[in-house]
Amino acid sequence: MFGPFRATNPLSGGLLWKIPWRLSKFQKRRHRLRLRAVDSVVATLDTALAKRGQTLEAIERWKAEMPTEEEMLPKDKYTMFDRKEKKYRKGIHKLPKWTRVSQRINPPGY
Amino acid sequence: MSFFRITLHRSAIGLPERTRGVLQALGLRRRMQTVFHPAEPQFAGMIMKVKELVRVQEVERRLSKGEVKAERTPEKGFYVERAVRRM
């Protein structure tokens, strides 16, 4: 029961997965703020170039392909496609470096 | 002539070499460092590569290092927020 060889979950064999399967409400809020920060950077670049009558392919592609934070479905904000998962979805926090990469779109139909 | 005021907000530790190379090319070495670059497509493209890591504003002129520091420095001295009655 007690002592160094007690039967705790990690010791009694098997894998104890410590990463929660979903985000907490605080993680979700911080994630939304990060998404909005990226949106504001893109908007700043776009307006600055538009004033000079110029544009950039990367910005045009981003605007055409990527939804903004308001346009995204909660499903796409907090989960992402994974072919190995049940129901083909896993939490976005399983993505390596998920707070510093953009993962917004998923395969259609999933 | 306007400029992009770019502040490195998130570190690029553990990110690909290409990403860190872009930050180096922008002249960003440490977090909360601020640099100014002309508002041109060339620099906008570089910022797009690191848009998750930086905060960007469009400003009219390039501020010197001292002016940027002065913005962040609090005023000298102190003030009493509320007088407390002495017992």
N, CA and C atoms of all chains as a GROMACS GRO file, in nm:
protein
  591
    1MET      N    1   0.083  -0.120   0.000
    1MET     CA    2   0.000   0.000   0.000
    1MET      C    3   0.087   0.126   0.000
    2PHE      N    4   0.188   0.128   0.095
    2PHE     CA    5   0.275   0.245   0.101
    2PHE      C    6   0.417   0.204   0.067
    3GLY      N    7   0.508   0.301   0.064
    3GLY     CA    8   0.649   0.269   0.041
    3GLY      C    9   0.686   0.282  -0.104
    4PRO      N   10   0.814   0.253  -0.137
    4PRO     CA   11   0.862   0.276  -0.274
    4PRO      C   12   0.803   0.181  -0.376
    5PHE      N   13   0.754   0.064  -0.335
    5PHE     CA   14   0.705  -0.034  -0.435
    5PHE      C   15   0.554  -0.048  -0.433
    6ARG      N   16   0.486   0.060  -0.396
    6ARG     CA   17   0.341   0.054  -0.391
    6ARG      C   18   0.284   0.041  -0.532
    7ALA      N   19   0.164  -0.011  -0.538
    7ALA     CA   20   0.102  -0.035  -0.669
    7ALA      C   21   0.029   0.090  -0.715
    8THR      N   22   0.104   0.178  -0.778
    8THR     CA   23   0.039   0.295  -0.836
    8THR      C   24   0.010   0.267  -0.983
    9ASN      N   25  -0.066   0.353  -1.042
    9ASN     CA   26  -0.104   0.331  -1.181
    9ASN      C   27   0.017   0.319  -1.275
   10PRO      N   28   0.118   0.409  -1.266
   10PRO     CA   29   0.229   0.395  -1.360
   10PRO      C   30   0.311   0.270  -1.335
   11LEU      N   31   0.318   0.225  -1.209
   11LEU     CA   32   0.405   0.111  -1.178
   11LEU      C   33   0.340  -0.021  -1.215
   12SER      N   34   0.208  -0.027  -1.208
   12SER     CA   35   0.143  -0.155  -1.231
   12SER      C   36   0.132  -0.187  -1.379
   13GLY      N   37   0.229  -0.147  -1.453
   13GLY     CA   38   0.237  -0.184  -1.592
   13GLY      C   39   0.144  -0.104  -1.680
   14GLY      N   40   0.173  -0.105  -1.805
   14GLY     CA   41   0.086  -0.035  -1.898
   14GLY      C   42   0.117   0.113  -1.903
   15LEU      N   43   0.057   0.174  -1.997
   15LEU     CA   44   0.082   0.315  -2.023
   15LEU      C   45  -0.022   0.399  -1.951
   16LEU      N   46   0.022   0.500  -1.878
   16LEU     CA   47  -0.073   0.594  -1.819
   16LEU      C   48  -0.060   0.723  -1.899
   17TRP      N   49  -0.160   0.751  -1.976
   17TRP     CA   50  -0.155   0.866  -2.066
   17TRP      C   51  -0.197   0.988  -1.988
   18LYS      N   52  -0.102   1.081  -1.969
   18LYS     CA   53  -0.128   1.193  -1.880
   18LYS      C   54  -0.180   1.315  -1.954
   19ILE      N   55  -0.176   1.312  -2.087
   19ILE     CA   56  -0.225   1.428  -2.161
   19ILE      C   57  -0.376   1.415  -2.172
   20PRO      N   58  -0.455   1.512  -2.120
   20PRO     CA   59  -0.600   1.500  -2.129
   20PRO      C   60  -0.645   1.492  -2.274
   21TRP      N   61  -0.756   1.427  -2.295
   21TRP     CA   62  -0.799   1.407  -2.434
   21TRP      C   63  -0.861   1.532  -2.493
   22ARG      N   64  -0.901   1.628  -2.408
   22ARG     CA   65  -0.958   1.752  -2.461
   22ARG      C   66  -0.894   1.870  -2.389
   23LEU      N   67  -0.915   1.989  -2.447
   23LEU     CA   68  -0.859   2.111  -2.390
   23LEU      C   69  -0.948   2.159  -2.276
   24SER      N   70  -0.888   2.226  -2.179
   24SER     CA   71  -0.968   2.291  -2.076
   24SER      C   72  -1.024   2.421  -2.131
   25LYS      N   73  -1.120   2.481  -2.060
   25LYS     CA   74  -1.180   2.604  -2.113
   25LYS      C   75  -1.077   2.717  -2.118
   26PHE      N   76  -0.978   2.712  -2.028
   26PHE     CA   77  -0.876   2.816  -2.028
   26PHE      C   78  -0.780   2.798  -2.146
   27GLN      N   79  -0.746   2.672  -2.173
   27GLN     CA   80  -0.662   2.645  -2.292
   27GLN      C   81  -0.734   2.688  -2.418
   28LYS      N   82  -0.866   2.662  -2.422
   28LYS     CA   83  -0.943   2.700  -2.540
   28LYS      C   84  -0.941   2.851  -2.559
   29ARG      N   85  -0.957   2.924  -2.448
   29ARG     CA   86  -0.959   3.070  -2.460
   29ARG      C   87  -0.824   3.122  -2.509
   30ARG      N   88  -0.716   3.070  -2.449
   30ARG     CA   89  -0.584   3.116  -2.494
   30ARG      C   90  -0.562   3.079  -2.640
   31HIS      N   91  -0.613   2.964  -2.682
   31HIS     CA   92  -0.598   2.923  -2.821
   31HIS      C   93  -0.673   3.018  -2.913
   32ARG      N   94  -0.794   3.058  -2.872
   32ARG     CA   95  -0.870   3.155  -2.953
   32ARG      C   96  -0.795   3.286  -2.965
   33LEU      N   97  -0.736   3.331  -2.853
   33LEU     CA   98  -0.662   3.458  -2.858
   33LEU      C   99  -0.542   3.447  -2.953
   34ARG      N  100  -0.476   3.331  -2.951
   34ARG     CA  101  -0.363   3.312  -3.043
   34ARG      C  102  -0.410   3.315  -3.188
   35LEU      N  103  -0.524   3.250  -3.215
   35LEU     CA  104  -0.577   3.250  -3.352
   35LEU      C  105  -0.606   3.393  -3.396
   36ARG      N  106  -0.665   3.471  -3.304
   36ARG     CA  107  -0.698   3.611  -3.338
   36ARG      C  108  -0.572   3.693  -3.361
   37ALA      N  109  -0.466   3.664  -3.283
   37ALA     CA  110  -0.341   3.738  -3.300
   37ALA      C  111  -0.285   3.715  -3.440
   38VAL      N  112  -0.291   3.589  -3.487
   38VAL     CA  113  -0.243   3.559  -3.622
   38VAL      C  114  -0.329   3.632  -3.725
   39ASP      N  115  -0.462   3.631  -3.703
   39ASP     CA  116  -0.551   3.702  -3.795
   39ASP      C  117  -0.516   3.850  -3.802
   40SER      N  118  -0.485   3.909  -3.686
   40SER     CA  119  -0.456   4.053  -3.686
   40SER      C  120  -0.324   4.082  -3.757
   41VAL      N  121  -0.225   3.992  -3.744
   41VAL     CA  122  -0.099   4.013  -3.816
   41VAL      C  123  -0.124   4.013  -3.967
   42VAL      N  124  -0.202   3.915  -4.013
   42VAL     CA  125  -0.231   3.906  -4.158
   42VAL      C  126  -0.308   4.030  -4.203
   43ALA      N  127  -0.405   4.074  -4.120
   43ALA     CA  128  -0.484   4.192  -4.158
   43ALA      C  129  -0.396   4.315  -4.165
   44THR      N  130  -0.302   4.329  -4.070
   44THR     CA  131  -0.212   4.444  -4.071
   44THR      C  132  -0.128   4.447  -4.198
   45LEU      N  133  -0.072   4.332  -4.233
   45LEU     CA  134   0.010   4.325  -4.355
   45LEU      C  135  -0.074   4.359  -4.477
   46ASP      N  136  -0.197   4.305  -4.480
   46ASP     CA  137  -0.282   4.326  -4.596
   46ASP      C  138  -0.317   4.472  -4.614
   47THR      N  139  -0.358   4.539  -4.504
   47THR     CA  140  -0.396   4.680  -4.517
   47THR      C  141  -0.275   4.766  -4.552
   48ALA      N  142  -0.159   4.734  -4.494
   48ALA     CA  143  -0.039   4.815  -4.521
   48ALA      C  144  -0.001   4.806  -4.668
   49LEU      N  145  -0.009   4.686  -4.725
   49LEU     CA  146   0.026   4.672  -4.867
   49LEU      C  147  -0.082   4.730  -4.957
   50ALA      N  148  -0.209   4.716  -4.914
   50ALA     CA  149  -0.318   4.767  -4.997
   50ALA      C  150  -0.310   4.919  -5.011
   51LYS      N  151  -0.260   4.988  -4.906
   51LYS     CA  152  -0.245   5.134  -4.913
   51LYS      C  153  -0.150   5.174  -5.025
   52ARG      N  154  -0.049   5.092  -5.049
   52ARG     CA  155   0.048   5.121  -5.154
   52ARG      C  156   0.005   5.058  -5.286
   53GLY      N  157  -0.113   4.996  -5.287
   53GLY     CA  158  -0.160   4.933  -5.410
   53GLY      C  159  -0.086   4.806  -5.446
   54GLN      N  160  -0.025   4.744  -5.347
   54GLN     CA  161   0.048   4.621  -5.373
   54GLN      C  162  -0.021   4.504  -5.306
   55THR      N  163   0.019   4.386  -5.342
   55THR     CA  164  -0.036   4.268  -5.277
   55THR      C  165   0.070   4.158  -5.280
   56LEU      N  166   0.035   4.046  -5.217
   56LEU     CA  167   0.134   3.940  -5.200
   56LEU      C  168   0.062   3.807  -5.219
   57GLU      N  169   0.124   3.716  -5.290
   57GLU     CA  170   0.057   3.590  -5.319
   57GLU      C  171   0.028   3.513  -5.190
   58ALA      N  172   0.124   3.516  -5.098
   58ALA     CA  173   0.105   3.440  -4.974
   58ALA      C  174  -0.016   3.490  -4.896
   59ILE      N  175  -0.033   3.624  -4.894
   59ILE     CA  176  -0.147   3.681  -4.821
   59ILE      C  177  -0.277   3.647  -4.892
   60GLU      N  178  -0.277   3.659  -5.026
   60GLU     CA  179  -0.399   3.627  -5.101
   60GLU      C  180  -0.439   3.482  -5.080
   61ARG      N  181  -0.341   3.393  -5.081
   61ARG     CA  182  -0.371   3.251  -5.060
   61ARG      C  183  -0.426   3.228  -4.920
   62TRP      N  184  -0.364   3.292  -4.822
   62TRP     CA  185  -0.411   3.277  -4.684
   62TRP      C  186  -0.556   3.322  -4.673
   63LYS      N  187  -0.586   3.439  -4.734
   63LYS     CA  188  -0.723   3.491  -4.723
   63LYS      C  189  -0.822   3.401  -4.795
   64ALA      N  190  -0.777   3.342  -4.906
   64ALA     CA  191  -0.868   3.257  -4.983
   64ALA      C  192  -0.892   3.123  -4.914
   65GLU      N  193  -0.788   3.068  -4.853
   65GLU     CA  194  -0.798   2.931  -4.803
   65GLU      C  195  -0.833   2.922  -4.655
   66MET      N  196  -0.778   3.014  -4.575
   66MET     CA  197  -0.788   2.996  -4.430
   66MET      C  198  -0.907   3.073  -4.374
   67PRO      N  199  -0.988   3.009  -4.293
   67PRO     CA  200  -1.096   3.082  -4.225
   67PRO      C  201  -1.038   3.164  -4.111
   68THR      N  202  -1.105   3.277  -4.078
   68THR     CA  203  -1.062   3.352  -3.960
   68THR      C  204  -1.116   3.284  -3.835
   69GLU      N  205  -1.076   3.337  -3.721
   69GLU     CA  206  -1.117   3.273  -3.595
   69GLU      C  207  -1.269   3.271  -3.583
   70GLU      N  208  -1.336   3.382  -3.624
   70GLU     CA  209  -1.482   3.387  -3.612
   70GLU      C  210  -1.549   3.288  -3.706
   71GLU      N  211  -1.488   3.265  -3.822
   71GLU     CA  212  -1.552   3.177  -3.921
   71GLU      C  213  -1.534   3.030  -3.889
   72MET      N  214  -1.438   2.998  -3.804
   72MET     CA  215  -1.407   2.856  -3.780
   72MET      C  216  -1.513   2.792  -3.693
   73LEU      N  217  -1.539   2.665  -3.720
   73LEU     CA  218  -1.628   2.586  -3.635
   73LEU      C  219  -1.551   2.544  -3.512
   74PRO      N  220  -1.620   2.533  -3.396
   74PRO     CA  221  -1.551   2.486  -3.275
   74PRO      C  222  -1.478   2.355  -3.298
   75LYS      N  223  -1.540   2.269  -3.378
   75LYS     CA  224  -1.480   2.140  -3.410
   75LYS      C  225  -1.340   2.156  -3.472
   76ASP      N  226  -1.329   2.254  -3.562
   76ASP     CA  227  -1.200   2.274  -3.628
   76ASP      C  228  -1.102   2.352  -3.541
   77LYS      N  229  -1.158   2.432  -3.447
   77LYS     CA  230  -1.068   2.509  -3.361
   77LYS      C  231  -0.996   2.419  -3.263
   78TYR      N  232  -1.069   2.326  -3.205
   78TYR     CA  233  -1.013   2.252  -3.091
   78TYR      C  234  -0.975   2.109  -3.123
   79THR      N  235  -1.012   2.060  -3.240
   79THR     CA  236  -0.972   1.924  -3.277
   79THR      C  237  -0.918   1.926  -3.419
   80MET      N  238  -0.849   1.819  -3.455
   80MET     CA  239  -0.796   1.807  -3.590
   80MET      C  240  -0.812   1.664  -3.640
   81PHE      N  241  -0.801   1.650  -3.772
   81PHE     CA  242  -0.819   1.518  -3.834
   81PHE      C  243  -0.701   1.429  -3.800
   82ASP      N  244  -0.732   1.302  -3.771
   82ASP     CA  245  -0.626   1.202  -3.757
   82ASP      C  246  -0.684   1.068  -3.803
   83ARG      N  247  -0.620   1.005  -3.902
   83ARG     CA  248  -0.680   0.883  -3.959
   83ARG      C  249  -0.674   0.768  -3.862
   84LYS      N  250  -0.590   0.775  -3.757
   84LYS     CA  251  -0.576   0.661  -3.668
   84LYS      C  252  -0.671   0.667  -3.549
   85GLU      N  253  -0.739   0.781  -3.530
   85GLU     CA  254  -0.824   0.797  -3.413
   85GLU      C  255  -0.964   0.744  -3.440
   86LYS      N  256  -1.030   0.706  -3.331
   86LYS     CA  257  -1.172   0.678  -3.342
   86LYS      C  258  -1.245   0.804  -3.385
   87LYS      N  259  -1.336   0.793  -3.476
   87LYS     CA  260  -1.412   0.904  -3.532
   87LYS      C  261  -1.322   1.008  -3.600
   88TYR      N  262  -1.196   0.969  -3.625
   88TYR     CA  263  -1.104   1.048  -3.707
   88TYR      C  264  -1.073   1.188  -3.651
   89ARG      N  265  -1.083   1.207  -3.520
   89ARG     CA  266  -1.053   1.339  -3.464
   89ARG      C  267  -0.970   1.323  -3.339
   90LYS      N  268  -0.873   1.412  -3.322
   90LYS     CA  269  -0.799   1.417  -3.196
   90LYS      C  270  -0.787   1.563  -3.153
   91GLY      N  271  -0.757   1.585  -3.027
   91GLY     CA  272  -0.744   1.720  -2.976
   91GLY      C  273  -0.629   1.791  -3.044
   92ILE      N  274  -0.646   1.923  -3.065
   92ILE     CA  275  -0.542   1.995  -3.139
   92ILE      C  276  -0.413   2.003  -3.058
   93HIS      N  277  -0.424   1.985  -2.926
   93HIS     CA  278  -0.303   1.993  -2.843
   93HIS      C  279  -0.214   1.870  -2.857
   94LYS      N  280  -0.256   1.772  -2.936
   94LYS     CA  281  -0.167   1.659  -2.964
   94LYS      C  282  -0.071   1.691  -3.078
   95LEU      N  283  -0.097   1.802  -3.146
   95LEU     CA  284  -0.009   1.844  -3.256
   95LEU      C  285   0.120   1.902  -3.197
   96PRO      N  286   0.237   1.853  -3.239
   96PRO     CA  287   0.360   1.909  -3.186
   96PRO      C  288   0.370   2.060  -3.213
   97LYS      N  289   0.413   2.134  -3.113
   97LYS     CA  290   0.427   2.281  -3.119
   97LYS      C  291   0.295   2.348  -3.153
   98TRP      N  292   0.185   2.296  -3.098
   98TRP     CA  293   0.054   2.341  -3.145
   98TRP      C  294   0.026   2.486  -3.115
   99THR      N  295   0.097   2.548  -3.018
   99THR     CA  296   0.070   2.689  -2.992
   99THR      C  297   0.144   2.780  -3.089
  100ARG      N  298   0.233   2.723  -3.170
  100ARG     CA  299   0.312   2.809  -3.258
  100ARG      C  300   0.302   2.769  -3.404
  101VAL      N  301   0.206   2.686  -3.438
  101VAL     CA  302   0.183   2.654  -3.580
  101VAL      C  303   0.036   2.677  -3.610
  102SER      N  304   0.007   2.701  -3.738
  102SER     CA  305  -0.131   2.724  -3.781
  102SER      C  306  -0.189   2.593  -3.831
  103GLN      N  307  -0.294   2.545  -3.765
  103GLN     CA  308  -0.363   2.425  -3.809
  103GLN      C  309  -0.511   2.460  -3.808
  104ARG      N  310  -0.565   2.498  -3.925
  104ARG     CA  311  -0.702   2.550  -3.928
  104ARG      C  312  -0.796   2.468  -4.013
  105ILE      N  313  -0.745   2.404  -4.117
  105ILE     CA  314  -0.837   2.335  -4.208
  105ILE      C  315  -0.813   2.185  -4.199
  106ASN      N  316  -0.919   2.110  -4.222
  106ASN     CA  317  -0.918   1.965  -4.215
  106ASN      C  318  -0.976   1.910  -4.344
  107PRO      N  319  -0.955   1.780  -4.372
  107PRO     CA  320  -1.009   1.725  -4.495
  107PRO      C  321  -1.160   1.739  -4.500
  108PRO      N  322  -1.215   1.774  -4.616
  108PRO     CA  323  -1.360   1.789  -4.624
  108PRO      C  324  -1.430   1.658  -4.595
  109GLY      N  325  -1.539   1.666  -4.521
  109GLY     CA  326  -1.614   1.547  -4.490
  109GLY      C  327  -1.575   1.483  -4.357
  110TYR      N  328  -1.463   1.525  -4.299
  110TYR     CA  329  -1.423   1.470  -4.170
  110TYR      C  330  -1.432   1.577  -4.063
  111MET      N  331   0.597   5.695  -4.653
  111MET     CA  332   0.678   5.574  -4.630
  111MET      C  333   0.645   5.518  -4.493
  112SER      N  334   0.582   5.406  -4.489
  112SER     CA  335   0.548   5.348  -4.360
  112SER      C  336   0.635   5.226  -4.334
  113PHE      N  337   0.634   5.187  -4.208
  113PHE     CA  338   0.721   5.076  -4.165
  113PHE      C  339   0.639   4.972  -4.091
  114PHE      N  340   0.688   4.851  -4.092
  114PHE     CA  341   0.635   4.747  -4.005
  114PHE      C  342   0.714   4.749  -3.876
  115ARG      N  343   0.642   4.761  -3.765
  115ARG     CA  344   0.707   4.749  -3.636
  115ARG      C  345   0.685   4.605  -3.588
  116ILE      N  346   0.789   4.527  -3.586
  116ILE     CA  347   0.778   4.383  -3.563
  116ILE      C  348   0.840   4.350  -3.427
  117THR      N  349   0.763   4.286  -3.340
  117THR     CA  350   0.812   4.243  -3.210
  117THR      C  351   0.806   4.092  -3.202
  118LEU      N  352   0.915   4.031  -3.163
  118LEU     CA  353   0.916   3.885  -3.147
  118LEU      C  354   0.847   3.852  -3.015
  119HIS      N  355   0.732   3.786  -3.025
  119HIS     CA  356   0.654   3.758  -2.905
  119HIS      C  357   0.675   3.616  -2.855
  120ARG      N  358   0.687   3.521  -2.948
  120ARG     CA  359   0.707   3.381  -2.909
  120ARG      C  360   0.843   3.336  -2.960
  121SER      N  361   0.910   3.258  -2.878
  121SER     CA  362   1.042   3.209  -2.916
  121SER      C  363   1.030   3.104  -3.025
  122ALA      N  364   1.137   3.090  -3.104
  122ALA     CA  365   1.136   2.991  -3.213
  122ALA      C  366   1.213   2.865  -3.174
  123ILE      N  367   1.233   2.843  -3.044
  123ILE     CA  368   1.304   2.723  -3.000
  123ILE      C  369   1.228   2.601  -3.045
  124GLY      N  370   1.299   2.507  -3.108
  124GLY     CA  371   1.237   2.383  -3.150
  124GLY      C  372   1.162   2.391  -3.281
  125LEU      N  373   1.163   2.506  -3.343
  125LEU     CA  374   1.095   2.519  -3.473
  125LEU      C  375   1.197   2.494  -3.585
  126PRO      N  376   1.151   2.471  -3.706
  126PRO     CA  377   1.242   2.435  -3.815
  126PRO      C  378   1.349   2.541  -3.841
  127GLU      N  379   1.457   2.496  -3.902
  127GLU     CA  380   1.569   2.585  -3.932
  127GLU      C  381   1.525   2.700  -4.022
  128ARG      N  382   1.432   2.671  -4.115
  128ARG     CA  383   1.386   2.775  -4.207
  128ARG      C  384   1.320   2.889  -4.129
  129THR      N  385   1.237   2.853  -4.031
  129THR     CA  386   1.168   2.955  -3.952
  129THR      C  387   1.267   3.041  -3.875
  130ARG      N  388   1.364   2.973  -3.813
  130ARG     CA  389   1.462   3.050  -3.736
  130ARG      C  390   1.547   3.136  -3.827
  131GLY      N  391   1.570   3.086  -3.951
  131GLY     CA  392   1.645   3.165  -4.047
  131GLY      C  393   1.572   3.293  -4.084
  132VAL      N  394   1.439   3.285  -4.096
  132VAL     CA  395   1.360   3.404  -4.130
  132VAL      C  396   1.372   3.507  -4.018
  133LEU      N  397   1.365   3.460  -3.892
  133LEU     CA  398   1.377   3.553  -3.780
  133LEU      C  399   1.514   3.620  -3.782
  134GLN      N  400   1.616   3.541  -3.812
  134GLN     CA  401   1.751   3.598  -3.817
  134GLN      C  402   1.758   3.703  -3.928
  135ALA      N  403   1.696   3.673  -4.041
  135ALA     CA  404   1.698   3.767  -4.153
  135ALA      C  405   1.624   3.895  -4.119
  136LEU      N  406   1.520   3.882  -4.035
  136LEU     CA  407   1.447   4.003  -3.992
  136LEU      C  408   1.526   4.078  -3.885
  137GLY      N  409   1.628   4.016  -3.828
  137GLY     CA  410   1.706   4.080  -3.724
  137GLY      C  411   1.649   4.060  -3.585
  138LEU      N  412   1.568   3.955  -3.567
  138LEU     CA  413   1.509   3.929  -3.435
  138LEU      C  414   1.588   3.818  -3.368
  139ARG      N  415   1.647   3.851  -3.254
  139ARG     CA  416   1.732   3.753  -3.186
  139ARG      C  417   1.670   3.704  -3.055
  140ARG      N  418   1.596   3.790  -2.988
  140ARG     CA  419   1.542   3.750  -2.858
  140ARG      C  420   1.398   3.798  -2.845
  141ARG      N  421   1.327   3.737  -2.750
  141ARG     CA  422   1.186   3.770  -2.731
  141ARG      C  423   1.172   3.916  -2.691
  142MET      N  424   1.061   3.978  -2.736
  142MET     CA  425   1.026   4.116  -2.706
  142MET      C  426   1.122   4.216  -2.768
  143GLN      N  427   1.207   4.169  -2.858
  143GLN     CA  428   1.291   4.261  -2.933
  143GLN      C  429   1.207   4.321  -3.045
  144THR      N  430   1.228   4.450  -3.073
  144THR     CA  431   1.149   4.518  -3.175
  144THR      C  432   1.239   4.565  -3.288
  145VAL      N  433   1.198   4.539  -3.411
  145VAL     CA  434   1.273   4.590  -3.526
  145VAL      C  435   1.174   4.660  -3.620
  146PHE      N  436   1.229   4.746  -3.706
  146PHE     CA  437   1.148   4.819  -3.803
  146PHE      C  438   1.196   4.785  -3.943
  147HIS      N  439   1.101   4.757  -4.030
  147HIS     CA  440   1.134   4.730  -4.170
  147HIS      C  441   1.032   4.802  -4.257
  148PRO      N  442   1.073   4.847  -4.378
  148PRO     CA  443   0.979   4.917  -4.466
  148PRO      C  444   0.860   4.829  -4.500
  149ALA      N  445   0.743   4.892  -4.514
  149ALA     CA  446   0.620   4.817  -4.545
  149ALA      C  447   0.620   4.783  -4.693
  150GLU      N  448   0.692   4.680  -4.727
  150GLU     CA  449   0.705   4.635  -4.865
  150GLU      C  450   0.671   4.488  -4.873
  151PRO      N  451   0.631   4.440  -4.992
  151PRO     CA  452   0.593   4.299  -5.006
  151PRO      C  453   0.705   4.204  -4.963
  152GLN      N  454   0.829   4.244  -4.988
  152GLN     CA  455   0.942   4.160  -4.950
  152GLN      C  456   0.941   4.129  -4.801
  153PHE      N  457   0.918   4.232  -4.719
  153PHE     CA  458   0.918   4.210  -4.574
  153PHE      C  459   0.786   4.149  -4.528
  154ALA      N  460   0.678   4.183  -4.598
  154ALA     CA  461   0.549   4.123  -4.562
  154ALA      C  462   0.555   3.971  -4.579
  155GLY      N  463   0.623   3.926  -4.685
  155GLY     CA  464   0.637   3.782  -4.706
  155GLY      C  465   0.715   3.717  -4.596
  156MET      N  466   0.822   3.786  -4.548
  156MET     CA  467   0.900   3.729  -4.438
  156MET      C  468   0.816   3.722  -4.311
  157ILE      N  469   0.735   3.826  -4.287
  157ILE     CA  470   0.651   3.823  -4.167
  157ILE      C  471   0.547   3.712  -4.177
  158MET      N  472   0.496   3.689  -4.299
  158MET     CA  473   0.397   3.581  -4.316
  158MET      C  474   0.455   3.446  -4.274
  159LYS      N  475   0.585   3.428  -4.293
  159LYS     CA  476   0.647   3.301  -4.258
  159LYS      C  477   0.652   3.281  -4.106
  160VAL      N  478   0.654   3.391  -4.030
  160VAL     CA  479   0.667   3.378  -3.885
  160VAL      C  480   0.549   3.446  -3.814
  161LYS      N  481   0.430   3.446  -3.879
  161LYS     CA  482   0.318   3.524  -3.827
  161LYS      C  483   0.270   3.474  -3.692
  162GLU      N  484   0.297   3.348  -3.658
  162GLU     CA  485   0.254   3.295  -3.528
  162GLU      C  486   0.345   3.343  -3.416
  163LEU      N  487   0.460   3.396  -3.449
  163LEU     CA  488   0.560   3.428  -3.347
  163LEU      C  489   0.570   3.577  -3.320
  164VAL      N  490   0.521   3.662  -3.409
  164VAL     CA  491   0.547   3.805  -3.396
  164VAL      C  492   0.417   3.883  -3.381
  165ARG      N  493   0.433   4.006  -3.332
  165ARG     CA  494   0.325   4.104  -3.333
  165ARG      C  495   0.368   4.218  -3.424
  166VAL      N  496   0.277   4.262  -3.508
  166VAL     CA  497   0.313   4.359  -3.611
  166VAL      C  498   0.221   4.480  -3.603
  167GLN      N  499   0.280   4.599  -3.616
  167GLN     CA  500   0.203   4.722  -3.630
  167GLN      C  501   0.257   4.795  -3.752
  168GLU      N  502   0.171   4.878  -3.812
  168GLU     CA  503   0.220   4.964  -3.918
  168GLU      C  504   0.241   5.102  -3.858
  169VAL      N  505   0.363   5.156  -3.869
  169VAL     CA  506   0.394   5.286  -3.811
  169VAL      C  507   0.451   5.376  -3.918
  170GLU      N  508   0.447   5.508  -3.889
  170GLU     CA  509   0.488   5.605  -3.990
  170GLU      C  510   0.638   5.620  -3.999
  171ARG      N  511   0.707   5.606  -3.886
  171ARG     CA  512   0.852   5.624  -3.892
  171ARG      C  513   0.921   5.522  -3.805
  172ARG      N  514   1.050   5.507  -3.831
  172ARG     CA  515   1.134   5.414  -3.760
  172ARG      C  516   1.170   5.474  -3.626
  173LEU      N  517   1.141   5.411  -3.516
  173LEU     CA  518   1.180   5.462  -3.386
  173LEU      C  519   1.321   5.414  -3.354
  174SER      N  520   1.394   5.499  -3.280
  174SER     CA  521   1.528   5.456  -3.239
  174SER      C  522   1.515   5.358  -3.122
  175LYS      N  523   1.626   5.293  -3.093
  175LYS     CA  524   1.626   5.196  -2.984
  175LYS      C  525   1.586   5.262  -2.852
  176GLY      N  526   1.637   5.388  -2.833
  176GLY     CA  527   1.606   5.460  -2.710
  176GLY      C  528   1.458   5.492  -2.698
  177GLU      N  529   1.397   5.530  -2.811
  177GLU     CA  530   1.254   5.565  -2.807
  177GLU      C  531   1.170   5.442  -2.775
  178VAL      N  532   1.210   5.327  -2.830
  178VAL     CA  533   1.135   5.204  -2.799
  178VAL      C  534   1.148   5.171  -2.651
  179LYS      N  535   1.269   5.192  -2.599
  179LYS     CA  536   1.290   5.161  -2.457
  179LYS      C  537   1.210   5.258  -2.370
  180ALA      N  538   1.206   5.386  -2.412
  180ALA     CA  539   1.134   5.486  -2.333
  180ALA      C  540   0.986   5.451  -2.323
  181GLU      N  541   0.930   5.391  -2.428
  181GLU     CA  542   0.789   5.351  -2.423
  181GLU      C  543   0.764   5.248  -2.314
  182ARG      N  544   0.864   5.164  -2.292
  182ARG     CA  545   0.845   5.055  -2.197
  182ARG      C  546   0.884   5.092  -2.056
  183THR      N  547   0.954   5.207  -2.040
  183THR     CA  548   1.003   5.244  -1.908
  183THR      C  549   0.893   5.316  -1.830
  184PRO      N  550   0.866   5.275  -1.708
  184PRO     CA  551   0.767   5.348  -1.628
  184PRO      C  552   0.822   5.482  -1.582
  185GLU      N  553   0.733   5.572  -1.540
  185GLU     CA  554   0.778   5.703  -1.494
  185GLU      C  555   0.856   5.689  -1.366
  186LYS      N  556   0.947   5.786  -1.345
  186LYS     CA  557   1.031   5.778  -1.227
  186LYS      C  558   0.951   5.819  -1.104
  187GLY      N  559   1.000   5.780  -0.988
  187GLY     CA  560   0.938   5.822  -0.863
  187GLY      C  561   0.816   5.737  -0.830
  188PHE      N  562   0.737   5.787  -0.737
  188PHE     CA  563   0.620   5.712  -0.696
  188PHE      C  564   0.508   5.809  -0.663
  189TYR      N  565   0.389   5.757  -0.654
  189TYR     CA  566   0.278   5.840  -0.608
  189TYR      C  567   0.193   5.756  -0.515
  190VAL      N  568   0.123   5.824  -0.426
  190VAL     CA  569   0.039   5.755  -0.330
  190VAL      C  570  -0.098   5.737  -0.392
  191GLU      N  571  -0.142   5.616  -0.404
  191GLU     CA  572  -0.270   5.591  -0.470
  191GLU      C  573  -0.386   5.640  -0.385
  192ARG      N  574  -0.379   5.618  -0.254
  192ARG     CA  575  -0.491   5.655  -0.168
  192ARG      C  576  -0.434   5.684  -0.030
  193ALA      N  577  -0.471   5.797   0.026
  193ALA     CA  578  -0.421   5.830   0.160
  193ALA      C  579  -0.487   5.738   0.262
  194VAL      N  580  -0.403   5.682   0.348
  194VAL     CA  581  -0.455   5.592   0.450
  194VAL      C  582  -0.459   5.668   0.583
  195ARG      N  583  -0.572   5.663   0.651
  195ARG     CA  584  -0.583   5.734   0.780
  195ARG      C  585  -0.495   5.665   0.881
  196ARG      N  586  -0.418   5.751   0.952
  196ARG     CA  587  -0.325   5.695   1.051
  196ARG      C  588  -0.398   5.668   1.179
  197MET      N  589  -0.363   5.560   1.241
  197MET     CA  590  -0.427   5.523   1.368
  197MET      C  591  -0.362   5.596   1.484
   0.00000   0.00000   0.00000
